[in-house]
Structures are given as structure tokens and as C-alpha cells.
Amino acid sequence: MKYTEDAVEAAHYLREAIPLMVKHKVHANPRNFALWYAYVSQHNNDLVKEIDDTIAEYQTCPDHIASDLFRRYIIDDEIEFGEEIQRQLTTLLEDLGSQSNTMAKGSDKYSEFLEQGLKNIKENSTKSDLQAVVKTLLEQTAKNSSITKAFKKEIEKANEKIIQLRQELQAIQHDSDLDPLTQLFNRRAFDKELKKQMQRSTEQAQPLFMLIADLDHFKKCNDTYGHVIGDKIIQSFAKILSHVCADTGFCARYGGEEFVVLLPNHPLEQARIVAEKIRVTTEGMKIKQRGSDVPIENITTSVGVARYTSDEDGFDFINRADQALYQAKKAGRNQIKVA
């Protein structure tokens, strides 16, 4: 997100943001200052709507949601820009390193040539003045070679630093692909993975299945037990997905209480087995009520399953899996339907 306002206007936005943060009991930290500054400046309507919806639901902006909003609306542009600059700097330094290495080798060869020439002069001539000139030139060449080698070392150090920066940027990029509440991949990461897996499925003629799982009656659960318990249920369900799909699929939080799983190179029967294991494990999940040892009953999930066909785009693929999920809900929930 880019800001163009002057100092007076920026101060005005900040004076508006702080009372709102106090009103909604938002923690005063740099991330939240940036988020609420962007909110009052009205630069992005989608961000404003998401914050409004969050306040309406929670009466505040919980840290995990603030973290997600900050990543998606505040730093995404900077991440992409930083990666591009880093790529260009790495290329430049690699070129400089190659050039300086070539210079050092050339200087070394030139030094060897002059040493041999000086030896020949000593053996075959008595002109001491010529010998002194050549010796001086040899010393200068050695000095230049030393400078070039030192420059090469500095370039190597700089290149190591750039590699470190690239690793740090990759870590930031990875964090921006995670859902802060569940630590599963988020919608952004899923969209990228879906595109990659669809292309691979087409090129390699391998099956690709999608599961869309939705927690049954989740809104009612939220209304009954509160959002804290609701978040705990979502986190527990995410752990089930991670456990069931470990090393076999790509799991992401699609939105709210809806999750998606991609199963590359799985036949239909294996996709059914994964979906059923998710359903059965969720049915046995035990979440205790706040201040009580009594578990919340009837936590279940419905799952829609669809196989990718090479003549459809990502939207159609998702829609067919979603329609299968709708049929599972319509049929009574806590079950699996295949598109």
C-alpha cells in the first residue's frame, strides 16, 4: 500500500486512528497503528469493509485477524517489490564477482609474464635502467592484482549478505501465505497452489482431487458458546486436517469455517478415504466449554469431493467441489458427497 499524503494530512489521519483504536480496545503496537491509519485514510475499500465486519462481529479486532489484514493489505506490495529488487541486486553482484575474478586471473597471468620477462632481461642485458623500469611495472602490477583480489572478497561478502536477505524475504513471504489463526495456508497460497497443481495434472495426465470441508452449524456454535470457543474449534479442526493430510495433500483455510484440501495423484478411492478420515476424526473431536469439563457435542463436518478435468478452469473446479459440499449439507450434514 502506497501513501501520498503530506505531513499535515498524515497527522490528521493519525489523530483519527488513535481514538478508534482506544474505543475498540485495539492493542497499541506499530502493526495496528499502520492498519488503522490505512483504515481512516480510506485508501482501500476492501480493507475498510473487512475491519468494519470484524468490529461488528468481535467488537474489537483480534490480533490474529489484525495480523492477517496487515499482511494482505499493508505489506504484500512491499514484499513483492523487495523480492524484485533483491533479485536484481543478486544478479548484479554475481556479474561483478565474475568480472572481478576474471580481472584477478588476468592480472596474475600478466604478473607471471613480466616476471619471466625480467628474468630474461637479467640474463641477457646489462641495461640496469631498463631493468629498474620493468621491476617497477612488475611491482605496480602486483599491487593492482592485490587490489582486485581485495575487491573480489568484498563483493563475495556483499553477495553473502544478499543471500541472507533473500532468505529473510522468503521467510516473510512464507508467513504472508499462512492463516494466522490456524497456521494452515491461506486463500492466497491456495490460489497459487491450485494453479500449479492443475497445470501439473494436465501435463502429466495425473488425477487431482479437491476436498472442500465445512464445519456443520458453526454459526449456531459461535452464537451459543462465543467466538473464543469458535476459534478453538477452528484451530482443532485445522490440526485434524494437518494430521490426516500430512505428506499427502495441500491444506488451506478457504474462509471462515470452510477449508480446502488438494490431493494430487490420488485415485477416487483414496480421496474418499481421506475425506472419510477427516469426517470421522472431526466427529470424535472433544472441545470443552469455558470453565467446564463438559465437552461440546455434535461437532461435525461435511465434505464435498471433485476431480479436476483438463477442460475447466480453477473457478469451475472449485464450484463443482462446492456443489458437492452443498449436496452433503442438504442430505443431512456429517457426510461426504462426490461431484
RABELMO-V237167 format. One record per residue. RES is the residue in one small letter. PSI is psi as a letter, one per 30 degrees, with the letter a starting at -180 (999 if undefined). OMEGA is omega in whole degrees, 0 to 359 (999 if undefined). Layout:
BEGIN
res: {RES & RES}
psi: {PSI & PSI}
omega: {OMEGA & OMEGA}
END
This chain:
BEGIN
res: {m & k & y & t & e & d & a & v & e & a & a & h & y & l & r & e & a & i & p & l & m & v & k & h & k & v & h & a & n & p & r & n & f & a & l & w & y & a & y & v & s & q & h & n & n & d & l & v & k & e & i & d & d & t & i & a & e & y & q & t & c & p & d & h & i & a & s & d & l & f & r & r & y & i & i & d & d & e & i & e & f & g & e & e & i & q & r & q & l & t & t & l & l & e & d & l & g & s & q & s & n & t & m & a & k & g & s & d & k & y & s & e & f & l & e & q & g & l & k & n & i & k & e & n & s & t & k & s & d & l & q & a & v & v & k & t & l & l & e & q & t & a & k & n & s & s & i & t & k & a & f & k & k & e & i & e & k & a & n & e & k & i & i & q & l & r & q & e & l & q & a & i & q & h & d & s & d & l & d & p & l & t & q & l & f & n & r & r & a & f & d & k & e & l & k & k & q & m & q & r & s & t & e & q & a & q & p & l & f & m & l & i & a & d & l & d & h & f & k & k & c & n & d & t & y & g & h & v & i & g & d & k & i & i & q & s & f & a & k & i & l & s & h & v & c & a & d & t & g & f & c & a & r & y & g & g & e & e & f & v & v & l & l & p & n & h & p & l & e & q & a & r & i & v & a & e & k & i & r & v & t & t & e & g & m & k & i & k & q & r & g & s & d & v & p & i & e & n & i & t & t & s & v & g & v & a & r & y & t & s & d & e & d & g & f & d & f & i & n & r & a & d & q & a & l & y & q & a & k & k & a & g & r & n & q & i & k & v & a}
psi: {k & k & k & f & l & a & e & e & e & e & e & e & e & e & f & e & e & e & e & e & e & e & e & g & h & k & k & j & l & e & e & e & e & e & e & f & e & e & e & f & f & h & f & j & e & e & e & e & e & e & e & e & e & e & e & e & e & f & g & a & j & l & e & e & e & e & e & e & e & e & e & e & f & e & f & e & e & e & e & e & e & e & e & e & e & e & e & e & e & e & e & e & e & e & e & e & e & e & e & e & e & e & e & e & e & e & e & e & e & e & e & e & e & e & e & e & e & e & e & e & e & e & f & g & l & g & j & e & e & e & e & e & e & e & e & e & e & e & e & e & e & e & e & e & e & e & e & e & e & e & e & e & e & e & e & e & e & e & e & e & e & e & e & e & e & e & e & e & e & e & e & e & e & e & e & f & g & k & k & f & e & f & g & l & l & a & e & e & e & e & e & e & e & e & e & e & e & e & e & e & e & e & e & g & h & k & k & k & k & k & k & j & k & k & k & k & h & e & e & e & e & e & e & e & f & l & f & e & e & e & e & e & e & e & e & e & e & e & e & e & e & e & e & e & g & k & g & f & l & j & k & l & j & f & k & b & g & k & l & k & k & k & j & k & h & k & l & e & e & e & e & e & e & e & e & e & e & e & e & e & e & e & f & g & k & j & k & k & l & k & g & l & g & k & l & k & l & h & j & l & k & k & k & k & k & k & k & k & k & f & g & l & l & e & e & e & e & e & e & e & e & e & e & e & e & e & e & e & e & e & f & f & l & h & l & k & k & k & 999}
omega: {183 & 182 & 183 & 184 & 179 & 186 & 181 & 180 & 179 & 178 & 178 & 180 & 181 & 178 & 176 & 186 & 187 & 178 & 178 & 179 & 178 & 181 & 184 & 175 & 178 & 182 & 181 & 175 & 185 & 179 & 181 & 174 & 180 & 182 & 182 & 171 & 178 & 180 & 184 & 179 & 174 & 181 & 185 & 183 & 180 & 177 & 180 & 181 & 181 & 177 & 177 & 180 & 179 & 179 & 180 & 184 & 187 & 187 & 174 & 175 & 184 & 185 & 184 & 177 & 177 & 180 & 179 & 179 & 180 & 180 & 187 & 187 & 185 & 190 & 182 & 180 & 181 & 178 & 182 & 179 & 180 & 179 & 179 & 178 & 179 & 179 & 180 & 179 & 179 & 179 & 180 & 182 & 176 & 178 & 180 & 178 & 178 & 180 & 181 & 177 & 177 & 179 & 181 & 179 & 179 & 179 & 179 & 179 & 179 & 178 & 178 & 180 & 181 & 178 & 178 & 178 & 178 & 178 & 180 & 179 & 180 & 185 & 191 & 183 & 177 & 180 & 184 & 180 & 178 & 178 & 181 & 179 & 181 & 179 & 178 & 179 & 178 & 179 & 179 & 179 & 178 & 178 & 179 & 178 & 179 & 179 & 181 & 179 & 178 & 178 & 179 & 179 & 178 & 178 & 179 & 177 & 179 & 179 & 176 & 179 & 179 & 177 & 177 & 179 & 179 & 179 & 178 & 177 & 178 & 177 & 177 & 180 & 179 & 179 & 181 & 178 & 183 & 172 & 187 & 182 & 188 & 186 & 166 & 174 & 181 & 183 & 180 & 180 & 179 & 180 & 179 & 181 & 180 & 180 & 180 & 183 & 176 & 179 & 179 & 179 & 180 & 184 & 185 & 179 & 179 & 180 & 176 & 180 & 175 & 173 & 170 & 183 & 182 & 178 & 184 & 175 & 185 & 180 & 178 & 179 & 177 & 181 & 183 & 189 & 179 & 185 & 179 & 177 & 178 & 178 & 180 & 178 & 179 & 179 & 179 & 178 & 178 & 178 & 177 & 179 & 181 & 181 & 183 & 187 & 181 & 177 & 180 & 185 & 180 & 183 & 179 & 171 & 185 & 180 & 179 & 179 & 182 & 183 & 182 & 178 & 173 & 181 & 179 & 176 & 176 & 171 & 183 & 185 & 178 & 177 & 176 & 182 & 179 & 180 & 181 & 179 & 176 & 182 & 183 & 181 & 178 & 180 & 181 & 182 & 181 & 176 & 182 & 176 & 181 & 178 & 183 & 175 & 180 & 181 & 174 & 184 & 172 & 170 & 184 & 178 & 172 & 185 & 172 & 184 & 177 & 176 & 180 & 172 & 190 & 181 & 181 & 176 & 183 & 181 & 180 & 179 & 179 & 183 & 179 & 177 & 180 & 177 & 176 & 176 & 179 & 179 & 177 & 177 & 183 & 182 & 177 & 179 & 181 & 179 & 184 & 174 & 179 & 180 & 999}
END
